[in-house]
Amino acid sequence: MKYTTQMDAAQKGIVTREMKIVARKENIDIHELMEKMAEGKIIIPANKNHKNLDPEGIGEGLRTKINVNLGVSRDCNDMDIELKKVKEAIEMRAEAIMDLSSFGKTQEFRRKLIDMSTAMVGTVPIYDAVGFHEKELKDITPEQFLEVIEAHAKDGVDFLTIHCGLNRKTVNTFKKHERLTNIVSRGGSLIYTWMEFNNRENPFYEYFDNILDICAEYDVTISLGDACRPGSIRDATDGSQIEELIVLGELTKRAWEKKVQVMIEGPGHMPLNEISANVLLEKKLCSGAPFYVLGPIVTDIAPGYDHITSAIGGAVASASGADFLCYVTPAEHLRLPDVEDMKEGIIATKIAAHAGDIAKGIKGVQDWDDEMSEARRKLDWEKMFELAIDPNKAREYRESSMPELSDSCTMCGKMCAVRNMNRTMEGKEVDIL
C-alpha cells in the first residue's frame, strides 16, 4: 500500500522505517505511536530526500527535543564556521538544526548541511527569498515565494517554518493593540512589511493549499510560525498573539486534511506564571498538535545570560506539555553566536528539556538521574563523568582542584557528607581532624 506522508501512513496502518526507529528510541509501543501520529499529536519530520536522517519523534508522551539555530548572514558570511557548528551540534546530540541563512551561497550551505546532518533540518524560506530571486522583498510575487518553498523542500528540508497566521485580521488586531516591542519575529516582520507595501493578504495564508501540496509531495512537516510572538514580557499573551494562535489552529486542521504533519511555534518572551497557560491554550486551540517554543525567556534584563533565562522558561514549558525547545545562547539579542556560545546554548536547553521530561513522567527519563545519584553515593568519579550531560566540563572542574583524599572534593574535604555517611553506615571510623 502506498502512502504520501508519515501521517498518511499512520492513518492507513502502514509501519514505516522511521516509525520503527522512533518507537525503539522512545521505548513506546508502535501502535500507540501510530495512533497519536494519525491524530496529529506526534510527528516524525522526515523529508523523503533527506537520506541520512536519524529520525526523531516530536509530541505527546515523547522526550522533549531541542533545536539549534545557525546559518550565514551578511555580517558573518563564513560557511566553514557554520559547518563546524553543524558538526559540533550533531556530536552533542541535538535532535534538530535550523538553517537561518539569509545571505550568500544559501543553497550550497543548505545542501551541505542536509548531506552531513543526521539530525532533522529546518529552514525559514522567507529569509532566503530576497537572495534567491535577487529582488527586494516588496517586489517578490506570491508565486516566487512558493518557488523558494519548493526549492527548500526538494533539497531535503524536514520542516519549514511558514508564517501563515499573520493574515489581515491578525494585522488589524496588532494595529489596535499597542505593543512595547511590536513584531520581533524576523519572518513575521518581513511578511508584515510585504503586506503593508503591497496592500495584500499574506501570500502564505492566501496560497496555503499550494504550500500544503508541496509539503505533501516531499513529506515536509510544516512548522506554523508565530509571527506575533512576544518580544518582551510586557507583550506576552496579548490579543495579537492569541488572534494568530486561533488562525494557526484553523490552518492545522486544513493541513491534516492533506495528511501534512504540523507543529506550532510559540513564544518568545513571557513571565514565568503565564507559560503553563500558554501551553494549554496551544494544545486546546490547535487540537493537540506538537508545540515548539523559543525559550520562553522569562525576564528581559539579562543580555549575555539569555541561555539561562530561556532554560528556566523552557523547563516550565516542557513540564507543562511543550514538545520541542529552540535553544537560546548567551549571544541572544547581541550577535551571531560562535561555537562556544552554541555549546552553552545546547547544554542549557538539554537541561531544560530533561527537567521538563522528569516532571512529565516520561518513561525511563529519571533512570539517568538515578544512575548519577548512585555514582555520587559511591563517590565513583569516573562514572559521574561518564553520566554527566557535559563530561568534559565535569572532569575539568574536578581536575582543576584536587583534594587531599580521593573520596571527597575541595569544597568539603573530610567533612564530605557522602564520605562520612558511607563510613558511618559501614561501621568505619570517621576522622575529621
KOLBA-266546 format. One record per residue (C-alpha): residue in one letter; residue number from 0; chain; x negated, y, z. Coordinates in steps of 0.1 Angstrom, whole numbers. Layout:
BEGIN
{residuo=a num=NUM cadena=A u=X v=Y w=Z};
...
end
This chain:
BEGIN
{residuo=m num=0 cadena=A u=0 v=0 w=0};
{residuo=k num=1 cadena=A u=-13 v=35 w=-9};
{residuo=y num=2 cadena=A u=-14 v=65 w=14};
{residuo=t num=3 cadena=A u=-23 v=102 w=9};
{residuo=t num=4 cadena=A u=-35 v=113 w=44};
{residuo=q num=5 cadena=A u=-42 v=97 w=78};
{residuo=m num=6 cadena=A u=-8 v=109 w=89};
{residuo=d num=7 cadena=A u=9 v=92 w=59};
{residuo=a num=8 cadena=A u=-10 v=60 w=66};
{residuo=a num=9 cadena=A u=1 v=60 w=103};
{residuo=q num=10 cadena=A u=37 v=65 w=93};
{residuo=k num=11 cadena=A u=35 v=36 w=68};
{residuo=g num=12 cadena=A u=19 v=13 w=94};
{residuo=i num=13 cadena=A u=-15 v=12 w=75};
{residuo=v num=14 cadena=A u=-45 v=9 w=97};
{residuo=t num=15 cadena=A u=-74 v=29 w=82};
{residuo=r num=16 cadena=A u=-111 v=26 w=89};
{residuo=e num=17 cadena=A u=-110 v=59 w=107};
{residuo=m num=18 cadena=A u=-82 v=48 w=130};
{residuo=k num=19 cadena=A u=-102 v=17 w=140};
{residuo=i num=20 cadena=A u=-133 v=37 w=149};
{residuo=v num=21 cadena=A u=-113 v=63 w=169};
{residuo=a num=22 cadena=A u=-93 v=36 w=188};
{residuo=r num=23 cadena=A u=-126 v=19 w=197};
{residuo=k num=24 cadena=A u=-143 v=52 w=208};
{residuo=e num=25 cadena=A u=-113 v=62 w=229};
{residuo=n num=26 cadena=A u=-105 v=27 w=243};
{residuo=i num=27 cadena=A u=-69 v=32 w=232};
{residuo=d num=28 cadena=A u=-45 v=6 w=216};
{residuo=i num=29 cadena=A u=-45 v=12 w=179};
{residuo=h num=30 cadena=A u=-7 v=10 w=177};
{residuo=e num=31 cadena=A u=-4 v=37 w=204};
{residuo=l num=32 cadena=A u=-29 v=58 w=184};
{residuo=m num=33 cadena=A u=-9 v=53 w=151};
{residuo=e num=34 cadena=A u=24 v=62 w=168};
{residuo=k num=35 cadena=A u=10 v=95 w=180};
{residuo=m num=36 cadena=A u=-6 v=102 w=147};
{residuo=a num=37 cadena=A u=27 v=96 w=129};
{residuo=e num=38 cadena=A u=43 v=121 w=153};
{residuo=g num=39 cadena=A u=15 v=147 w=146};
{residuo=k num=40 cadena=A u=3 v=146 w=182};
{residuo=i num=41 cadena=A u=-31 v=132 w=173};
{residuo=i num=42 cadena=A u=-51 v=140 w=142};
{residuo=i num=43 cadena=A u=-82 v=125 w=126};
{residuo=p num=44 cadena=A u=-97 v=152 w=104};
{residuo=a num=45 cadena=A u=-114 v=132 w=76};
{residuo=n num=46 cadena=A u=-118 v=146 w=41};
{residuo=k num=47 cadena=A u=-119 v=118 w=15};
{residuo=n num=48 cadena=A u=-151 v=135 w=1};
{residuo=h num=49 cadena=A u=-170 v=136 w=35};
{residuo=k num=50 cadena=A u=-187 v=103 w=30};
{residuo=n num=51 cadena=A u=-209 v=100 w=61};
{residuo=l num=52 cadena=A u=-184 v=112 w=86};
{residuo=d num=53 cadena=A u=-183 v=95 w=120};
{residuo=p num=54 cadena=A u=-146 v=102 w=127};
{residuo=e num=55 cadena=A u=-131 v=116 w=159};
{residuo=g num=56 cadena=A u=-95 v=119 w=171};
{residuo=i num=57 cadena=A u=-81 v=151 w=185};
{residuo=g num=58 cadena=A u=-49 v=152 w=205};
{residuo=e num=59 cadena=A u=-27 v=138 w=232};
{residuo=g num=60 cadena=A u=-44 v=113 w=255};
{residuo=l num=61 cadena=A u=-78 v=115 w=239};
{residuo=r num=62 cadena=A u=-110 v=131 w=252};
{residuo=t num=63 cadena=A u=-113 v=168 w=247};
{residuo=k num=64 cadena=A u=-136 v=175 w=217};
{residuo=i num=65 cadena=A u=-159 v=205 w=211};
{residuo=n num=66 cadena=A u=-168 v=226 w=181};
{residuo=v num=67 cadena=A u=-199 v=245 w=173};
{residuo=n num=68 cadena=A u=-199 v=277 w=151};
{residuo=l num=69 cadena=A u=-228 v=285 w=128};
{residuo=g num=70 cadena=A u=-235 v=298 w=93};
{residuo=v num=71 cadena=A u=-253 v=325 w=73};
{residuo=s num=72 cadena=A u=-244 v=362 w=73};
{residuo=r num=73 cadena=A u=-256 v=394 w=56};
{residuo=d num=74 cadena=A u=-278 v=403 w=85};
{residuo=c num=75 cadena=A u=-290 v=368 w=93};
{residuo=n num=76 cadena=A u=-293 v=350 w=60};
{residuo=d num=77 cadena=A u=-318 v=322 w=69};
{residuo=m num=78 cadena=A u=-304 v=289 w=57};
{residuo=d num=79 cadena=A u=-332 v=269 w=73};
{residuo=i num=80 cadena=A u=-325 v=282 w=108};
{residuo=e num=81 cadena=A u=-288 v=274 w=104};
{residuo=l num=82 cadena=A u=-296 v=239 w=92};
{residuo=k num=83 cadena=A u=-319 v=235 w=122};
{residuo=k num=84 cadena=A u=-288 v=244 w=143};
{residuo=v num=85 cadena=A u=-268 v=217 w=125};
{residuo=k num=86 cadena=A u=-294 v=191 w=133};
{residuo=e num=87 cadena=A u=-295 v=201 w=170};
{residuo=a num=88 cadena=A u=-257 v=202 w=173};
{residuo=i num=89 cadena=A u=-254 v=167 w=159};
{residuo=e num=90 cadena=A u=-282 v=154 w=182};
{residuo=m num=91 cadena=A u=-263 v=170 w=211};
{residuo=r num=92 cadena=A u=-232 v=151 w=200};
{residuo=a num=93 cadena=A u=-209 v=180 w=192};
{residuo=e num=94 cadena=A u=-178 v=165 w=175};
{residuo=a num=95 cadena=A u=-173 v=193 w=150};
{residuo=i num=96 cadena=A u=-192 v=220 w=133};
{residuo=m num=97 cadena=A u=-176 v=251 w=117};
{residuo=d num=98 cadena=A u=-194 v=268 w=89};
{residuo=l num=99 cadena=A u=-185 v=305 w=92};
{residuo=s num=100 cadena=A u=-209 v=316 w=64};
{residuo=s num=101 cadena=A u=-199 v=349 w=48};
{residuo=f num=102 cadena=A u=-229 v=359 w=26};
{residuo=g num=103 cadena=A u=-254 v=345 w=3};
{residuo=k num=104 cadena=A u=-255 v=309 w=-10};
{residuo=t num=105 cadena=A u=-225 v=298 w=9};
{residuo=q num=106 cadena=A u=-216 v=268 w=-12};
{residuo=e num=107 cadena=A u=-251 v=255 w=-12};
{residuo=f num=108 cadena=A u=-252 v=257 w=26};
{residuo=r num=109 cadena=A u=-218 v=242 w=29};
{residuo=r num=110 cadena=A u=-227 v=212 w=7};
{residuo=k num=111 cadena=A u=-260 v=206 w=26};
{residuo=l num=112 cadena=A u=-241 v=208 w=59};
{residuo=i num=113 cadena=A u=-215 v=182 w=48};
{residuo=d num=114 cadena=A u=-242 v=159 w=34};
{residuo=m num=115 cadena=A u=-261 v=158 w=67};
{residuo=s num=116 cadena=A u=-232 v=161 w=92};
{residuo=t num=117 cadena=A u=-217 v=130 w=108};
{residuo=a num=118 cadena=A u=-196 v=155 w=128};
{residuo=m num=119 cadena=A u=-163 v=169 w=114};
{residuo=v num=120 cadena=A u=-169 v=201 w=94};
{residuo=g num=121 cadena=A u=-145 v=230 w=93};
{residuo=t num=122 cadena=A u=-146 v=263 w=74};
{residuo=v num=123 cadena=A u=-126 v=296 w=71};
{residuo=p num=124 cadena=A u=-122 v=301 w=33};
{residuo=i num=125 cadena=A u=-112 v=338 w=35};
{residuo=y num=126 cadena=A u=-148 v=345 w=49};
{residuo=d num=127 cadena=A u=-161 v=331 w=16};
{residuo=a num=128 cadena=A u=-136 v=348 w=-8};
{residuo=v num=129 cadena=A u=-154 v=381 w=-14};
{residuo=g num=130 cadena=A u=-187 v=364 w=-23};
{residuo=f num=131 cadena=A u=-171 v=335 w=-42};
{residuo=h num=132 cadena=A u=-153 v=359 w=-66};
{residuo=e num=133 cadena=A u=-178 v=388 w=-62};
{residuo=k num=134 cadena=A u=-148 v=412 w=-57};
{residuo=e num=135 cadena=A u=-137 v=435 w=-30};
{residuo=l num=136 cadena=A u=-112 v=420 w=-6};
{residuo=k num=137 cadena=A u=-83 v=441 w=-17};
{residuo=d num=138 cadena=A u=-88 v=431 w=-54};
{residuo=i num=139 cadena=A u=-86 v=393 w=-48};
{residuo=t num=140 cadena=A u=-54 v=378 w=-60};
{residuo=p num=141 cadena=A u=-34 v=351 w=-42};
{residuo=e num=142 cadena=A u=-44 v=326 w=-69};
{residuo=q num=143 cadena=A u=-81 v=334 w=-63};
{residuo=f num=144 cadena=A u=-77 v=328 w=-26};
{residuo=l num=145 cadena=A u=-63 v=293 w=-35};
{residuo=e num=146 cadena=A u=-93 v=287 w=-57};
{residuo=v num=147 cadena=A u=-116 v=292 w=-27};
{residuo=i num=148 cadena=A u=-95 v=269 w=-5};
{residuo=e num=149 cadena=A u=-96 v=242 w=-32};
{residuo=a num=150 cadena=A u=-134 v=246 w=-36};
{residuo=h num=151 cadena=A u=-139 v=240 w=1};
{residuo=a num=152 cadena=A u=-116 v=210 w=1};
{residuo=k num=153 cadena=A u=-133 v=195 w=-29};
{residuo=d num=154 cadena=A u=-167 v=199 w=-12};
{residuo=g num=155 cadena=A u=-156 v=177 w=17};
{residuo=v num=156 cadena=A u=-145 v=201 w=44};
{residuo=d num=157 cadena=A u=-125 v=182 w=71};
{residuo=f num=158 cadena=A u=-104 v=210 w=84};
{residuo=l num=159 cadena=A u=-97 v=245 w=71};
{residuo=t num=160 cadena=A u=-87 v=275 w=93};
{residuo=i num=161 cadena=A u=-60 v=294 w=74};
{residuo=h num=162 cadena=A u=-44 v=325 w=89};
{residuo=c num=163 cadena=A u=-8 v=318 w=77};
{residuo=g num=164 cadena=A u=11 v=331 w=107};
{residuo=l num=165 cadena=A u=4 v=368 w=102};
{residuo=n num=166 cadena=A u=34 v=374 w=80};
{residuo=r num=167 cadena=A u=53 v=407 w=75};
{residuo=k num=168 cadena=A u=74 v=401 w=106};
{residuo=t num=169 cadena=A u=44 v=395 w=128};
{residuo=v num=170 cadena=A u=27 v=426 w=114};
{residuo=n num=171 cadena=A u=58 v=447 w=123};
{residuo=t num=172 cadena=A u=56 v=433 w=159};
{residuo=f num=173 cadena=A u=19 v=441 w=161};
{residuo=k num=174 cadena=A u=26 v=477 w=150};
{residuo=k num=175 cadena=A u=54 v=482 w=175};
{residuo=h num=176 cadena=A u=33 v=469 w=205};
{residuo=e num=177 cadena=A u=1 v=488 w=210};
{residuo=r num=178 cadena=A u=-29 v=467 w=218};
{residuo=l num=179 cadena=A u=-61 v=476 w=236};
{residuo=t num=180 cadena=A u=-83 v=457 w=211};
{residuo=n num=181 cadena=A u=-60 v=455 w=180};
{residuo=i num=182 cadena=A u=-68 v=424 w=159};
{residuo=v num=183 cadena=A u=-101 v=408 w=168};
{residuo=s num=184 cadena=A u=-98 v=376 w=147};
{residuo=r num=185 cadena=A u=-122 v=381 w=117};
{residuo=g num=186 cadena=A u=-99 v=362 w=94};
{residuo=g num=187 cadena=A u=-69 v=379 w=109};
{residuo=s num=188 cadena=A u=-83 v=414 w=103};
{residuo=l num=189 cadena=A u=-92 v=405 w=67};
{residuo=i num=190 cadena=A u=-58 v=393 w=58};
{residuo=y num=191 cadena=A u=-41 v=422 w=76};
{residuo=t num=192 cadena=A u=-63 v=446 w=56};
{residuo=w num=193 cadena=A u=-54 v=428 w=24};
{residuo=m num=194 cadena=A u=-17 v=430 w=32};
{residuo=e num=195 cadena=A u=-18 v=467 w=40};
{residuo=f num=196 cadena=A u=-38 v=477 w=9};
{residuo=n num=197 cadena=A u=-16 v=457 w=-14};
{residuo=n num=198 cadena=A u=17 v=462 w=4};
{residuo=r num=199 cadena=A u=24 v=425 w=0};
{residuo=e num=200 cadena=A u=32 v=394 w=21};
{residuo=n num=201 cadena=A u=3 v=373 w=35};
{residuo=p num=202 cadena=A u=-6 v=351 w=5};
{residuo=f num=203 cadena=A u=-14 v=322 w=28};
{residuo=y num=204 cadena=A u=21 v=324 w=41};
{residuo=e num=205 cadena=A u=37 v=331 w=7};
{residuo=y num=206 cadena=A u=18 v=302 w=-10};
{residuo=f num=207 cadena=A u=18 v=279 w=20};
{residuo=d num=208 cadena=A u=32 v=250 w=0};
{residuo=n num=209 cadena=A u=4 v=253 w=-26};
{residuo=i num=210 cadena=A u=-21 v=251 w=3};
{residuo=l num=211 cadena=A u=-5 v=220 w=16};
{residuo=d num=212 cadena=A u=-7 v=204 w=-18};
{residuo=i num=213 cadena=A u=-45 v=210 w=-18};
{residuo=c num=214 cadena=A u=-48 v=196 w=18};
{residuo=a num=215 cadena=A u=-28 v=165 w=9};
{residuo=e num=216 cadena=A u=-49 v=158 w=-21};
{residuo=y num=217 cadena=A u=-82 v=156 w=-2};
{residuo=d num=218 cadena=A u=-67 v=148 w=33};
{residuo=v num=219 cadena=A u=-78 v=181 w=48};
{residuo=t num=220 cadena=A u=-64 v=190 w=82};
{residuo=i num=221 cadena=A u=-50 v=225 w=83};
{residuo=s num=222 cadena=A u=-60 v=245 w=114};
{residuo=l num=223 cadena=A u=-34 v=271 w=117};
{residuo=g num=224 cadena=A u=-54 v=302 w=126};
{residuo=d num=225 cadena=A u=-44 v=326 w=154};
{residuo=a num=226 cadena=A u=-49 v=360 w=137};
{residuo=c num=227 cadena=A u=-33 v=377 w=167};
{residuo=r num=228 cadena=A u=-53 v=360 w=194};
{residuo=p num=229 cadena=A u=-60 v=385 w=222};
{residuo=g num=230 cadena=A u=-94 v=401 w=222};
{residuo=s num=231 cadena=A u=-91 v=414 w=258};
{residuo=i num=232 cadena=A u=-73 v=401 w=288};
{residuo=r num=233 cadena=A u=-51 v=431 w=286};
{residuo=d num=234 cadena=A u=-36 v=419 w=253};
{residuo=a num=235 cadena=A u=-31 v=383 w=264};
{residuo=t num=236 cadena=A u=4 v=367 w=259};
{residuo=d num=237 cadena=A u=18 v=397 w=242};
{residuo=g num=238 cadena=A u=45 v=400 w=216};
{residuo=s num=239 cadena=A u=22 v=397 w=186};
{residuo=q num=240 cadena=A u=5 v=365 w=199};
{residuo=i num=241 cadena=A u=39 v=349 w=207};
{residuo=e num=242 cadena=A u=55 v=360 w=175};
{residuo=e num=243 cadena=A u=27 v=344 w=155};
{residuo=l num=244 cadena=A u=29 v=312 w=175};
{residuo=i num=245 cadena=A u=66 v=309 w=167};
{residuo=v num=246 cadena=A u=57 v=312 w=130};
{residuo=l num=247 cadena=A u=29 v=286 w=134};
{residuo=g num=248 cadena=A u=55 v=262 w=149};
{residuo=e num=249 cadena=A u=77 v=265 w=118};
{residuo=l num=250 cadena=A u=47 v=260 w=95};
{residuo=t num=251 cadena=A u=36 v=229 w=114};
{residuo=k num=252 cadena=A u=69 v=212 w=105};
{residuo=r num=253 cadena=A u=65 v=222 w=69};
{residuo=a num=254 cadena=A u=30 v=207 w=68};
{residuo=w num=255 cadena=A u=43 v=174 w=84};
{residuo=e num=256 cadena=A u=69 v=171 w=57};
{residuo=k num=257 cadena=A u=40 v=168 w=32};
{residuo=k num=258 cadena=A u=21 v=145 w=56};
{residuo=v num=259 cadena=A u=-6 v=171 w=62};
{residuo=q num=260 cadena=A u=-23 v=169 w=96};
{residuo=v num=261 cadena=A u=-22 v=201 w=117};
{residuo=m num=262 cadena=A u=-38 v=216 w=147};
{residuo=i num=263 cadena=A u=-30 v=250 w=162};
{residuo=e num=264 cadena=A u=-56 v=276 w=171};
{residuo=g num=265 cadena=A u=-52 v=296 w=203};
{residuo=p num=266 cadena=A u=-67 v=324 w=224};
{residuo=g num=267 cadena=A u=-91 v=341 w=229};
{residuo=h num=268 cadena=A u=-94 v=363 w=260};
{residuo=m num=269 cadena=A u=-69 v=355 w=288};
{residuo=p num=270 cadena=A u=-65 v=359 w=325};
{residuo=l num=271 cadena=A u=-70 v=326 w=343};
{residuo=n num=272 cadena=A u=-34 v=324 w=356};
{residuo=e num=273 cadena=A u=-19 v=326 w=321};
{residuo=i num=274 cadena=A u=-39 v=298 w=305};
{residuo=s num=275 cadena=A u=-17 v=268 w=315};
{residuo=a num=276 cadena=A u=15 v=286 w=304};
{residuo=n num=277 cadena=A u=-1 v=293 w=270};
{residuo=v num=278 cadena=A u=-9 v=256 w=265};
{residuo=l num=279 cadena=A u=26 v=247 w=275};
{residuo=l num=280 cadena=A u=40 v=273 w=250};
{residuo=e num=281 cadena=A u=19 v=259 w=222};
{residuo=k num=282 cadena=A u=29 v=224 w=228};
{residuo=k num=283 cadena=A u=66 v=233 w=230};
{residuo=l num=284 cadena=A u=67 v=257 w=200};
{residuo=c num=285 cadena=A u=45 v=235 w=178};
{residuo=s num=286 cadena=A u=61 v=201 w=187};
{residuo=g num=287 cadena=A u=30 v=187 w=204};
{residuo=a num=288 cadena=A u=5 v=194 w=177};
{residuo=p num=289 cadena=A u=-31 v=194 w=190};
{residuo=f num=290 cadena=A u=-43 v=227 w=204};
{residuo=y num=291 cadena=A u=-77 v=242 w=195};
{residuo=v num=292 cadena=A u=-88 v=271 w=217};
{residuo=l num=293 cadena=A u=-117 v=295 w=218};
{residuo=g num=294 cadena=A u=-125 v=298 w=255};
{residuo=p num=295 cadena=A u=-103 v=312 w=267};
{residuo=i num=296 cadena=A u=-127 v=339 w=280};
{residuo=v num=297 cadena=A u=-113 v=348 w=314};
{residuo=t num=298 cadena=A u=-129 v=382 w=320};
{residuo=d num=299 cadena=A u=-142 v=409 w=297};
{residuo=i num=300 cadena=A u=-172 v=422 w=317};
{residuo=a num=301 cadena=A u=-199 v=395 w=311};
{residuo=p num=302 cadena=A u=-217 v=400 w=278};
{residuo=g num=303 cadena=A u=-247 v=377 w=278};
{residuo=y num=304 cadena=A u=-228 v=352 w=300};
{residuo=d num=305 cadena=A u=-197 v=345 w=280};
{residuo=h num=306 cadena=A u=-206 v=308 w=278};
{residuo=i num=307 cadena=A u=-197 v=308 w=315};
{residuo=t num=308 cadena=A u=-165 v=329 w=312};
{residuo=s num=309 cadena=A u=-155 v=307 w=284};
{residuo=a num=310 cadena=A u=-163 v=274 w=301};
{residuo=i num=311 cadena=A u=-142 v=285 w=331};
{residuo=g num=312 cadena=A u=-112 v=291 w=308};
{residuo=g num=313 cadena=A u=-119 v=260 w=287};
{residuo=a num=314 cadena=A u=-119 v=237 w=317};
{residuo=v num=315 cadena=A u=-85 v=251 w=328};
{residuo=a num=316 cadena=A u=-71 v=249 w=292};
{residuo=s num=317 cadena=A u=-83 v=213 w=288};
{residuo=a num=318 cadena=A u=-69 v=203 w=322};
{residuo=s num=319 cadena=A u=-36 v=219 w=311};
{residuo=g num=320 cadena=A u=-34 v=199 w=278};
{residuo=a num=321 cadena=A u=-57 v=217 w=252};
{residuo=d num=322 cadena=A u=-73 v=191 w=230};
{residuo=f num=323 cadena=A u=-102 v=209 w=213};
{residuo=l num=324 cadena=A u=-126 v=236 w=226};
{residuo=c num=325 cadena=A u=-145 v=260 w=204};
{residuo=y num=326 cadena=A u=-178 v=267 w=220};
{residuo=v num=327 cadena=A u=-189 v=302 w=231};
{residuo=t num=328 cadena=A u=-226 v=311 w=235};
{residuo=p num=329 cadena=A u=-244 v=337 w=256};
{residuo=a num=330 cadena=A u=-247 v=358 w=224};
{residuo=e num=331 cadena=A u=-209 v=362 w=220};
{residuo=h num=332 cadena=A u=-200 v=398 w=213};
{residuo=l num=333 cadena=A u=-237 v=407 w=209};
{residuo=r num=334 cadena=A u=-254 v=389 w=179};
{residuo=l num=335 cadena=A u=-256 v=358 w=159};
{residuo=p num=336 cadena=A u=-267 v=330 w=184};
{residuo=d num=337 cadena=A u=-301 v=314 w=180};
{residuo=v num=338 cadena=A u=-309 v=277 w=186};
{residuo=e num=339 cadena=A u=-313 v=281 w=224};
{residuo=d num=340 cadena=A u=-280 v=301 w=226};
{residuo=m num=341 cadena=A u=-263 v=273 w=207};
{residuo=k num=342 cadena=A u=-276 v=247 w=231};
{residuo=e num=343 cadena=A u=-264 v=266 w=261};
{residuo=g num=344 cadena=A u=-230 v=271 w=245};
{residuo=i num=345 cadena=A u=-227 v=234 w=237};
{residuo=i num=346 cadena=A u=-236 v=223 w=272};
{residuo=a num=347 cadena=A u=-213 v=248 w=289};
{residuo=t num=348 cadena=A u=-184 v=237 w=266};
{residuo=k num=349 cadena=A u=-191 v=200 w=271};
{residuo=i num=350 cadena=A u=-190 v=205 w=308};
{residuo=a num=351 cadena=A u=-156 v=223 w=305};
{residuo=a num=352 cadena=A u=-142 v=196 w=282};
{residuo=h num=353 cadena=A u=-153 v=168 w=306};
{residuo=a num=354 cadena=A u=-140 v=186 w=337};
{residuo=g num=355 cadena=A u=-106 v=190 w=319};
{residuo=d num=356 cadena=A u=-106 v=153 w=309};
{residuo=i num=357 cadena=A u=-111 v=143 w=345};
{residuo=a num=358 cadena=A u=-82 v=164 w=356};
{residuo=k num=359 cadena=A u=-60 v=150 w=328};
{residuo=g num=360 cadena=A u=-69 v=115 w=339};
{residuo=i num=361 cadena=A u=-83 v=103 w=305};
{residuo=k num=362 cadena=A u=-91 v=67 w=308};
{residuo=g num=363 cadena=A u=-127 v=59 w=316};
{residuo=v num=364 cadena=A u=-139 v=95 w=318};
{residuo=q num=365 cadena=A u=-147 v=96 w=355};
{residuo=d num=366 cadena=A u=-168 v=65 w=352};
{residuo=w num=367 cadena=A u=-197 v=87 w=341};
{residuo=d num=368 cadena=A u=-194 v=108 w=373};
{residuo=d num=369 cadena=A u=-192 v=77 w=395};
{residuo=e num=370 cadena=A u=-224 v=64 w=379};
{residuo=m num=371 cadena=A u=-241 v=96 w=386};
{residuo=s num=372 cadena=A u=-229 v=97 w=422};
{residuo=e num=373 cadena=A u=-241 v=61 w=428};
{residuo=a num=374 cadena=A u=-276 v=71 w=414};
{residuo=r num=375 cadena=A u=-276 v=101 w=437};
{residuo=r num=376 cadena=A u=-267 v=79 w=467};
{residuo=k num=377 cadena=A u=-296 v=56 w=458};
{residuo=l num=378 cadena=A u=-319 v=86 w=451};
{residuo=d num=379 cadena=A u=-326 v=70 w=417};
{residuo=w num=380 cadena=A u=-341 v=100 w=399};
{residuo=e num=381 cadena=A u=-347 v=82 w=366};
{residuo=k num=382 cadena=A u=-311 v=71 w=365};
{residuo=m num=383 cadena=A u=-299 v=106 w=373};
{residuo=f num=384 cadena=A u=-319 v=120 w=344};
{residuo=e num=385 cadena=A u=-306 v=93 w=321};
{residuo=l num=386 cadena=A u=-270 v=102 w=330};
{residuo=a num=387 cadena=A u=-274 v=140 w=330};
{residuo=i num=388 cadena=A u=-255 v=160 w=304};
{residuo=d num=389 cadena=A u=-289 v=177 w=297};
{residuo=p num=390 cadena=A u=-315 v=151 w=307};
{residuo=n num=391 cadena=A u=-345 v=173 w=297};
{residuo=k num=392 cadena=A u=-334 v=202 w=319};
{residuo=a num=393 cadena=A u=-328 v=180 w=349};
{residuo=r num=394 cadena=A u=-362 v=164 w=345};
{residuo=e num=395 cadena=A u=-380 v=197 w=341};
{residuo=y num=396 cadena=A u=-364 v=211 w=372};
{residuo=r num=397 cadena=A u=-374 v=181 w=393};
{residuo=e num=398 cadena=A u=-409 v=180 w=380};
{residuo=s num=399 cadena=A u=-415 v=218 w=384};
{residuo=s num=400 cadena=A u=-412 v=215 w=422};
{residuo=m num=401 cadena=A u=-422 v=180 w=435};
{residuo=p num=402 cadena=A u=-415 v=172 w=472};
{residuo=e num=403 cadena=A u=-438 v=156 w=497};
{residuo=l num=404 cadena=A u=-415 v=125 w=498};
{residuo=s num=405 cadena=A u=-401 v=109 w=466};
{residuo=d num=406 cadena=A u=-368 v=102 w=483};
{residuo=s num=407 cadena=A u=-360 v=139 w=487};
{residuo=c num=408 cadena=A u=-363 v=172 w=469};
{residuo=t num=409 cadena=A u=-379 v=206 w=479};
{residuo=m num=410 cadena=A u=-346 v=220 w=489};
{residuo=c num=411 cadena=A u=-341 v=198 w=520};
{residuo=g num=412 cadena=A u=-372 v=177 w=523};
{residuo=k num=413 cadena=A u=-370 v=154 w=553};
{residuo=m num=414 cadena=A u=-336 v=169 w=562};
{residuo=c num=415 cadena=A u=-321 v=154 w=530};
{residuo=a num=416 cadena=A u=-286 v=142 w=540};
{residuo=v num=417 cadena=A u=-286 v=114 w=515};
{residuo=r num=418 cadena=A u=-320 v=101 w=525};
{residuo=n num=419 cadena=A u=-312 v=103 w=562};
{residuo=m num=420 cadena=A u=-278 v=87 w=558};
{residuo=n num=421 cadena=A u=-293 v=58 w=538};
{residuo=r num=422 cadena=A u=-320 v=53 w=565};
{residuo=t num=423 cadena=A u=-295 v=56 w=594};
{residuo=m num=424 cadena=A u=-270 v=31 w=578};
{residuo=e num=425 cadena=A u=-298 v=7 w=571};
{residuo=g num=426 cadena=A u=-310 v=9 w=608};
{residuo=k num=427 cadena=A u=-342 v=26 w=599};
{residuo=e num=428 cadena=A u=-359 v=54 w=618};
{residuo=v num=429 cadena=A u=-352 v=90 w=608};
{residuo=d num=430 cadena=A u=-383 v=112 w=612};
{residuo=i num=431 cadena=A u=-377 v=149 w=606};
{residuo=l num=432 cadena=A u=-409 v=165 w=621};
end
